[in-house]
């Protein structure tokens, strides 16, 4: 993948979000952060740099921290770039 040297975030913990987060973590484990709303689902993904519960506070804290955003939440509300 082209973003292996860039900080990336995968937003979403549904089936697609979990799959994409795991694939990204396999490619660049130290660079991928996973945002989701369900901690029990997010535990299925291994190897990410961080797993964060998607709250407004977390989004504000990490705004502008990522060069690549993979949006798989189904809601285009997270403005992380």
N, C-alpha and C positions, 0 to 999 in steps of 0.2 A: 504494500500500500504506500502511497506517496506521502502520507503524513507521519511516518514513523519517527521523525525527528521533531515534530510539532506537538504542542500540548493540545489534546483533543478531549471533547466531552461527548458522551452518548446520553441523551435524555430519553427516558422511557423504560418501563420495566414490564411491558407486555411481552408477548412472544418474540416479536421482531426486535424490540429494544434489548432484550436479554441476549438474543442471538448476535446482534451487531456489537454489543458491548463485549461479549466473549471473543468474537473474531478479532476485534480491535485489540483486546488485551493480549491475545496471542501474538499479534504483530508488534506491539509497542507497549508492554506492560507498565512501564514507568511513566508513560505519557497520557494514559487514558483515565478519565474520571467518569464515573457513572452516576447519573442523577435519576432518582425514581421516588415513588410514593410508598412503596411496600417493601419494608426491610426483609421480610421473609422470602420474597421473590428474588431480591437482589443478592441474597446469599448464594444463589445458584451460580452466579458469575464469579470466577476466580481470576486473580492476577491483575486486577486494575489497581491503579495508584491510590484511588480513594473511591468510596461509595457514599454518596450523600443523599439524605432525604430532601426531596424537592420542596423547599419552603421559600417564601419571598425573601426571608433573611439570608438563606444560603445563596440564592440567586444574586442578591445584591452584593454579597461578600465576594463572589467569584466572577462578577461581571467584568468582562474585558480580559479574563485570564486565559482564554482559549483561542487558538487560531483556527481550529476545525470544530464544527458543531454538527453532530449527527442527531437529527431530531426524529425520534421514533415514539413520541408520546401521544401523537394524534391531536395535540393541542399546540398551536404555535404561540405560546405565551412567554416562554423562557427567552429572554434577550441576554444571552451570555457572551456575545461577541462584541 
